[in-house]
Amino acid sequence: MKRAILALSLIVLSSAMIFAGGNTEGVVLNQDKPVVFFNRQPSDPVSGEIDMSAMTWNDSTFYVGFDAAGGGAVQGKLVVDYLAAADPAVIDRNGDGVIGYVLCIGDVGHNDSKARTQGVREALGTWDGSTDPGVAKEGSAIVGGTEMKVVELDSRAMTGTDGTTWNANAATDAMGVWATSLGDQIDLVISNNDGMAMGCLQASNYPAGVPAFGYDANADAIEAIGTGMLAGTVSQNVDAQATATLQVLRNLLDGLTGDEAVTVGITEADANGNKISADMMYLPETRALLAQNTGVTAANWTQYQAGQRDQGIKQLPDSVPTKNVILTIYNSGDNFLSSSYIPALQYYAPLLNINLTIVQGDGQNESSCLDRFMNLSNFDAYAINMVRTNSAEDYFQRIESGV
């Protein structure tokens, strides 16, 4: 039925142009325009399986993100490296010979959240085959040269009272409960993102000296590492992701196809000498371009302070035509997107001669984005960050309708 409606729309469009005395030469139909998903990969929220029908919607559909599985492993290594260098008599607060940790889970249906939970549990030996809250077994780790038991004391999906996931306020509340009920059994606090980690630190009864680990390398988290409040985080190279999202769109709009669409200006210099400095990896089987992750600790935090931009990206000449792109952000309250990703987009878009229109949702209802994802025929390309990872078809229907 959907394709029948699309065919009828094309007939109507062609007829209208004929009667208007025009022709279709040079007209790009909405459904043929570039589409780049970013940050939230089209996938099944339960199984995590990539939605390949979405990723092959047209020849100009790609995903830009970061190596989620690799990032989970990086966070896990941060934790075990910290333990390896720790004094057992200090880190084991109650001296019971067990390292107990609590885990803030962002969204049980999100691939990135799953990967981070799995990465931490695998590193600590508590992985029991599931990323669900509360599903963990007894593990072990080397602490200052001594092997010690590791136990996941509790883990929760941090969902706010308004239904939003990855919720920092929910993490503050959870930490308050954990600190009261678990007391000095808590030796580590681990979070799927920086926002929730910083939320935990805001709890009035947060146990002093307990190391906390986040993920995202947000500006406030980097500064917290510098002051000793946070033990570590993971940089998913937000500038590389934001630039790659824009560069793939730029390449497609400039007529590049095949491998060139995901390599020019990214892993190899473009005609103007632009090239992303951070390492990127392309997975052709899922049409995914991924930035690589790096760990951030007290030893290297100054390298990740805010304000540092990729010097490999310079202003394109005026001869490169400016293109209009509409971009959705699933949640205006998401700390990583609002404080890191959007500023990076706003910095690089003008350099790549892209006029960017950003619409932001509420993190709960897809309609909060879709209702503002409109006037689509006025745009040359679309960048999509969905509320739900299985909502790609809703955006495609809106694009095809030309609303």
Summary of the structure (lengths in Angstrom):
residues: 403
radius of gyration: 22.9
end to end distance: 18.6
largest distance: 84.7
contacts: 1372
relative contact order: 0.14
helix: 38%
strand: 21%
